[in-house]
Amino acid sequence: MKRTFLAIAAVLVSFTAGAGTAAGWWDKPRPPRPGTVVPALPAGQANPMIATGVGIGANTPLYKTSGIGPTALNTSAPAGSEASYIDTVIFPGGTLPAGVTITEAQGINALRRIGENLQAAGLSFADVYTMRVFLQNPGGAAAADFAGWNRAYRQYFANTDLTTGKYVPVPLGTAVPAKPFVVNKSRPSRFALEIENLPVAGWLVEVEVDAAYPKH
């Protein structure tokens, strides 16, 4: 299997409802307190996409999903086609607005499934601290659509200004940027790989995440 390493970065911004936060472990030579998840963020950026590292304190309860892809919600498209994985809740009739790519649409679908998986485990997008992403080239394309994936990602993660706390508008395709689907200040650690084949016919996106249970 061809694997093109595209991006590796590491972890998270402090959670709104996460395992808790503590003073940055990167500032002092000591581990995070038990039950805390401590992020390191790039300096000088008000809205970084991902963080540069994360510390996980002892006895922090964690949850790991399996690899999750989009669900075939678009029954008007042929089974197993890329278009069959357009989320018709977001895109009625499977029709994509101007500039929305098939990878972007599938990314939104997959992330909605991640959200459902987390909710079933008593968690939310805000509790995610690391993410692994596998992208396949759309039919006829020479490379995976990382730009489309990143637009989908910003709809659910890393979409607040760390200075003001307000959400940062996110574009859907080429539309005017608007309020993201889920306002979330978490920046998971993330890597993204372009691969030759995903395990389900028609999938262009597969995602798995790790999350930390909120501290009680």
C-alpha positions in Angstrom: 0.0 0.0 0.0 1.4 3.4 -0.9 1.5 5.7 2.0 2.5 9.3 1.5 3.3 11.0 4.8 1.6 14.4 4.6 1.3 15.9 8.0 2.2 15.0 11.5 1.6 17.4 14.4 0.5 16.9 17.9 -2.2 17.8 20.1 -4.7 19.9 21.6 -6.0 23.1 23.0 -7.5 23.0 26.5 -11.0 21.4 26.6 -14.2 23.2 27.3 -15.4 19.9 28.8 -12.4 17.7 28.8 -10.3 15.9 31.3 -9.2 19.2 32.8 -6.2 21.4 32.1 -3.1 22.3 34.1 -0.1 24.6 33.7 1.8 23.8 30.5 4.1 20.9 31.0 6.3 22.3 28.2 7.1 25.3 30.5 8.2 23.2 33.5 10.1 19.9 33.6 7.3 18.0 35.3 4.4 15.8 34.1 0.8 16.9 34.1 -1.2 16.4 37.2 -3.2 13.2 37.4 -6.5 13.4 35.5 -5.5 16.3 33.3 -4.8 16.7 29.6 -2.5 19.6 29.0 -2.0 21.0 25.5 0.9 22.9 23.9 -0.1 25.4 21.2 1.9 27.1 18.5 3.0 30.5 19.7 1.5 33.6 18.1 -1.5 32.0 16.5 -5.0 33.0 17.4 -6.7 30.1 15.7 -4.2 27.2 15.1 -5.5 24.1 13.4 -3.6 21.7 15.6 -1.3 21.9 18.6 2.3 20.9 18.9 2.1 18.4 21.8 0.0 17.1 24.6 0.6 15.8 28.1 -1.7 13.3 29.6 -1.6 13.0 33.4 -1.7 9.7 35.2 -5.0 8.0 35.9 -6.8 10.0 33.1 -9.6 7.7 31.7 -9.3 7.5 27.9 -11.5 6.3 25.0 -10.3 5.2 21.6 -12.6 4.8 18.6 -12.1 2.4 15.7 -11.5 3.8 12.3 -14.8 5.4 11.2 -15.8 6.4 7.7 -18.9 8.0 6.2 -22.2 6.3 6.1 -24.0 5.6 2.8 -26.9 8.1 3.3 -27.3 9.2 -0.3 -29.5 6.4 -1.6 -30.0 8.3 -4.9 -26.4 7.5 -5.9 -25.1 4.0 -6.9 -24.2 1.8 -4.0 -20.4 1.9 -3.3 -19.9 5.1 -5.2 -18.2 8.1 -3.8 -21.4 10.1 -4.1 -23.3 7.6 -2.0 -21.4 8.8 1.1 -22.7 12.4 0.8 -24.5 13.2 4.1 -28.0 14.1 2.9 -28.8 15.6 6.3 -26.3 18.3 5.5 -26.7 18.2 1.8 -30.3 17.4 0.9 -30.8 15.2 -2.1 -27.0 14.6 -2.2 -26.5 17.9 -4.1 -23.3 19.7 -3.2 -23.2 23.5 -3.0 -20.6 25.4 -5.1 -17.1 24.5 -4.3 -17.9 21.7 -1.9 -15.7 18.7 -2.8 -16.6 15.1 -2.4 -13.8 14.7 0.1 -15.2 17.6 2.1 -18.7 16.1 2.0 -17.4 12.7 3.1 -15.3 14.3 5.8 -18.3 16.0 7.2 -20.2 12.7 7.1 -17.4 10.8 8.9 -17.0 13.5 11.6 -20.7 13.4 12.3 -20.4 9.6 12.8 -17.4 10.3 15.1 -19.7 12.6 17.1 -22.3 9.9 17.4 -19.7 7.4 18.5 -18.4 9.8 21.2 -21.9 10.7 22.4 -22.7 7.0 22.9 -19.6 6.8 25.1 -20.6 9.9 27.1 -18.1 12.2 25.3 -18.1 15.0 22.8 -15.9 16.6 20.2 -14.5 18.8 22.9 -13.0 15.7 24.6 -10.9 14.6 21.6 -7.1 15.0 22.1 -5.7 13.1 19.1 -6.8 12.2 15.6 -5.6 10.0 12.8 -6.9 10.6 9.3 -6.6 8.5 6.1 -7.5 10.0 2.8 -7.9 8.3 -0.6 -7.7 10.2 -3.9 -11.1 11.0 -5.4 -11.7 9.2 -8.7 -9.5 10.7 -11.4 -7.5 12.9 -9.0 -3.7 12.7 -8.7 -3.7 13.4 -5.0 -5.9 13.4 -1.9 -8.0 16.5 -1.3 -6.4 17.8 1.9 -7.9 21.3 1.5 -11.4 19.8 1.3 -10.7 17.6 4.4 -9.4 20.6 6.4 -12.6 22.6 5.6 -14.6 19.7 7.0 -12.4 19.4 10.0 -12.8 23.1 10.9 -16.5 22.6 11.0 -16.1 20.5 14.1 -12.6 21.3 15.6 -10.3 24.3 16.0 -12.7 27.0 15.1 -12.4 29.5 17.9 -10.2 32.5 18.4 -8.0 31.7 21.4 -7.7 35.4 22.3 -11.4 36.4 22.2 -13.0 33.0 22.7 -15.4 33.7 19.8 -16.0 31.3 16.9 -14.1 31.8 13.7 -16.3 31.5 10.6 -15.6 28.5 8.4 -16.3 28.2 4.6 -18.4 25.4 3.2 -16.8 25.0 -0.2 -16.5 28.4 -1.8 -19.4 29.9 0.2 -18.9 32.9 2.4 -17.5 31.7 5.8 -20.2 31.1 8.4 -20.7 29.8 11.9 -19.2 26.3 12.1 -21.5 23.3 12.6 -20.0 22.7 16.1 -18.2 25.5 17.9 -15.2 23.8 19.5 -11.9 25.2 20.7 -10.2 21.8 20.9 -7.1 21.2 18.7 -6.4 17.5 18.6 -3.0 16.2 17.7 -3.4 15.0 14.2 -1.7 13.2 11.4 -3.1 12.8 7.9 -2.0 10.2 5.4 -2.8 9.8 1.7 -3.2 6.1 1.0 -4.0 4.0 -2.1 -7.1 2.2 -0.9 -9.5 2.5 2.0 -11.3 -0.7 3.1 -14.8 0.2 1.9 -15.6 0.9 -1.8 -16.3 4.6 -2.3 -14.8 5.8 1.0 -12.3 8.7 0.6 -12.1 9.4 4.3 -11.5 7.3 7.4 -10.9 8.8 10.9 -10.1 7.5 14.3 -9.8 9.6 17.5 -8.8 9.3 21.1 -10.7 11.2 23.8 -10.3 11.8 27.5 -13.2 11.6 29.9 -14.1 14.9 31.6 -12.7 15.2 35.1 -15.4 15.0 37.8 
